[in-house]
Amino acid sequence: MSSLPPRLPVKKEALFPVFLKLTGKRCLIVGAGKTAEQKIAALLASGAIVSIVAPGATPKIQSWVRDEKIFWVKRRFESHDLDGIFMAVVATSAKAVNRAIFQEAKRRNILCNVVHDRAFCDFYYPAVVRRGPLQIAISTAGHSGALAQRLRQELENQFGPEWESWLAWLGEARKSLYDDPLSPRRRRTMLHKLAARKNQEEFFRRFGIK
């Protein structure tokens, strides 16, 4: 008999949440309108090497090109544009073109997102709360971007800028604990105590944060 466990049922379109390291990864944006601006900004913030393919571009995107933050191929998409690409985002106004690019990316095993067309996405852009190293990502699997944005705003009120300082302090404290010759069990206990709500509130009081 096979020793393999029985196959678990997989919910349709169940998503695997993950934070990707994109530093040095080549990412392609097809289209250079206002929608593409948002996607490019997020990729640049993650350290990706961004190329765009489009006949024209918004003033903002052109300014990124002039500053050599991104590369611009000024023409329509061609299949070889996907050569060596890790991830692609498609944001043109032509649905048929978008879907054809998605199929070509799929054939090449390249992660692809067709903006505003959830059936043609390997991944979705989440709404993100950023407080330094702390990131809280909200996804509705493409069902309601408006709800994701509303939840992001609520979480931004809950997790204010002070959380960046708190997390930086935790990072330094964690490093110090790993420099000490503690047992794994003792170190784990200390790490949980440092991150406890009581310690967090004391940190905020100490620095005059309410």
C-alpha positions in Angstrom: 0.0 0.0 0.0 1.1 3.5 -0.7 2.6 5.4 2.3 1.4 8.7 0.9 -1.3 10.6 2.9 -4.7 11.0 1.3 -4.9 14.0 -1.0 -6.4 17.0 0.9 -9.3 18.7 -0.8 -8.2 22.1 -2.3 -10.7 24.9 -2.2 -11.2 26.5 -5.6 -8.9 29.5 -6.1 -7.4 29.1 -2.6 -4.5 31.5 -2.4 -1.1 30.9 -0.8 -0.1 34.1 1.1 3.6 34.9 0.6 5.9 37.9 0.6 8.3 37.7 -2.3 11.9 39.1 -2.4 12.0 40.8 -5.8 15.4 42.6 -5.5 17.2 42.0 -8.7 14.3 40.2 -10.3 13.3 41.2 -13.8 9.6 42.3 -14.0 7.7 43.4 -17.1 4.9 45.8 -17.2 2.9 45.8 -20.5 1.0 49.2 -20.7 2.0 52.5 -19.3 -1.1 54.3 -18.1 -2.3 55.4 -14.7 -3.1 51.9 -13.6 0.5 50.8 -14.5 1.9 53.6 -12.4 0.6 52.0 -9.2 2.0 48.6 -10.1 5.4 50.1 -11.1 5.7 52.0 -7.8 5.1 48.9 -5.8 7.7 46.9 -7.8 10.3 49.7 -7.5 9.8 49.8 -3.7 10.6 46.1 -3.7 13.9 46.5 -5.6 12.7 44.8 -8.8 14.3 45.6 -12.2 11.3 47.0 -14.1 10.9 47.2 -17.8 7.8 48.5 -19.6 6.5 47.9 -23.1 4.1 50.4 -24.5 3.8 52.9 -27.4 3.2 55.8 -25.0 3.5 56.5 -21.2 2.2 58.9 -18.6 4.3 61.8 -17.5 5.1 60.1 -14.2 6.3 56.9 -15.9 8.4 59.0 -18.3 10.0 60.7 -15.3 11.0 57.3 -13.9 12.5 56.5 -17.3 14.5 59.8 -17.4 15.8 59.0 -13.8 16.8 55.6 -15.1 14.6 53.8 -12.5 12.9 51.8 -15.2 13.5 50.7 -18.8 11.0 51.6 -21.6 10.6 49.8 -24.9 8.5 52.2 -26.9 6.3 49.9 -29.0 3.6 47.2 -28.7 4.2 43.9 -26.9 6.1 41.1 -28.7 6.4 37.6 -27.3 10.2 37.8 -26.9 9.6 40.6 -24.4 9.0 37.8 -21.9 12.5 36.4 -22.3 14.2 36.2 -18.9 11.2 37.7 -17.1 10.3 36.6 -13.6 7.0 38.3 -13.3 4.7 40.2 -15.6 1.9 42.7 -15.1 -0.4 43.4 -18.0 -2.4 46.7 -18.0 -3.4 47.6 -21.6 -6.9 48.7 -22.6 -7.3 45.8 -25.0 -8.8 42.7 -23.2 -7.9 40.3 -26.0 -4.3 41.5 -26.0 -4.1 41.2 -22.2 -5.4 37.7 -22.3 -3.1 36.6 -25.1 -0.1 37.9 -23.1 -1.3 36.0 -20.1 -1.5 32.8 -22.1 2.0 33.3 -23.4 3.3 34.0 -19.9 1.5 30.9 -18.6 3.2 28.8 -21.4 6.5 30.0 -20.2 5.7 29.5 -16.4 6.0 33.2 -15.7 3.9 34.6 -13.0 1.4 37.0 -14.5 -1.3 39.5 -13.4 -3.8 41.0 -15.8 -5.1 44.1 -14.1 -8.9 44.1 -13.5 -9.4 40.7 -15.0 -9.2 38.2 -12.0 -9.7 35.1 -14.2 -6.3 35.9 -15.8 -4.2 36.3 -12.8 -1.6 34.0 -11.1 -1.5 36.5 -8.2 -3.3 39.6 -7.0 -1.9 42.9 -5.7 -3.0 43.2 -2.1 -3.9 46.4 -0.3 -0.9 46.9 2.0 -0.3 48.7 5.3 3.4 49.5 5.6 5.1 50.5 8.8 8.8 50.0 8.1 9.6 46.3 8.1 6.0 45.6 9.2 3.6 44.9 6.3 0.0 43.8 6.6 -1.4 42.7 3.2 -5.1 42.4 2.6 -6.5 40.4 -0.3 -10.1 39.6 -1.4 -8.9 37.3 -4.3 -10.0 40.0 -6.7 -13.6 40.0 -5.5 -13.6 43.6 -4.1 -10.6 45.9 -4.3 -12.8 48.6 -2.7 -13.2 46.5 0.5 -9.5 45.7 0.6 -8.8 49.5 0.4 -11.3 50.2 3.2 -9.8 47.6 5.4 -6.3 49.0 4.7 -7.4 52.5 5.9 -8.9 51.0 9.1 -5.7 49.1 9.8 -3.6 52.2 9.1 -5.5 53.9 11.9 -4.9 50.9 14.2 -1.2 50.5 13.4 0.2 54.0 13.4 3.8 55.2 12.5 5.0 54.3 16.0 4.9 50.6 15.0 7.9 51.2 12.8 10.0 52.3 15.8 8.7 49.5 17.9 9.6 46.9 15.3 13.1 48.4 14.8 13.6 48.1 18.6 12.4 44.5 18.5 14.8 43.7 15.7 17.8 45.0 17.7 16.6 43.2 20.9 16.3 39.9 18.9 19.8 40.3 17.5 21.2 40.8 21.0 19.4 37.6 22.2 20.9 35.6 19.4 24.3 36.9 20.3 24.0 35.6 23.8 24.7 31.9 24.6 21.1 31.1 25.6 19.3 27.8 25.2 16.8 27.7 22.3 14.0 27.3 24.7 15.1 30.3 26.9 15.6 32.4 23.8 12.2 31.6 22.4 10.6 32.5 25.8 12.4 35.8 25.8 11.4 36.6 22.3 7.8 36.1 23.0 8.1 38.3 26.2 9.7 41.1 24.2 6.8 41.0 21.6 4.1 40.8 24.3 1.4 43.6 24.4 2.5 44.7 27.9 6.1 45.3 26.7 4.8 47.1 23.6 2.6 49.5 25.6 5.5 50.2 27.9 7.7 51.1 24.9 5.0 53.4 23.6 4.6 55.2 27.0 8.4 55.5 27.3 8.6 57.4 24.0 5.4 59.4 24.6 3.3 57.5 22.1 -0.3 57.0 23.0 
